[in-house]
Amino acid sequence: MSLEGWNPDGHNRFLICNHTNSLEVPLIVSLPYLANSKDVRLSYLGGDIIQRYKIIPLMMHKTIVEAVIYSEKRPNFRNFKNDVLRVLKTRSIFLYPEGERTFTEDIKPFQTGVMKIAYKFHINLDVFVVSGFMGYSSLEKYKHLTKSKKIYFHFCGSILAKDYPTFEDYLSRAEFLMKEKKQFLEAIEKTNT
């Protein structure tokens, strides 16, 4: 694990991470303790699955007292946007910009909906990446991860919305930081087997 360079102070930002499977959720919500900064307050942004199992993320960590919910079945984008901005007044929100669990070690293209809110309202991003979660898989291509039994969790960097002239620049920079660090971690994984 490496959180070097991460400054957890303040709020009004998104913490984003790749999403292999549901194991990343307890990892992200433990960030205040991993960073030895108990004042970090986080909320979780999830889709329809959170409506069915809303109590689960709320129980995972005492700093999460509410989840911002987006329903694809009955979308109300104006209310959703207002909920996001209201929560950001007192805490940071973590989410997975790929929009789904990928069940692979590949980082998928980011969905744009929530990220457009972030750019429009100058919400900064703290980018994290995990690697090695597919070590439980029986697929041959992940055999080296099964042997190493290591999971890596790294801070990739922060992105200030004001520094990017277009939404496309903002989004592509976030993807680049995550994928660059993922490639670095994968190189470590391969040398350790």
Secondary structure, DSSP 8 states (H G I E B T S, - for coil): -B-TT------SEEEE---SSTTHHHHHHTHHHHTT-TT--EEEEE-HHHHHSTHHHHHH-TT---EEE--SSS--HHHHHHHHHHHTTTSEEEE-TT-S--SSSS-----SHHHHHHHHTT-EEEEEEEE-GGGG---GGGHHHHHH---EEEEEEEE-GGG-SSHHHHHHHHHHHHHHHHHHHHHHHHHT-
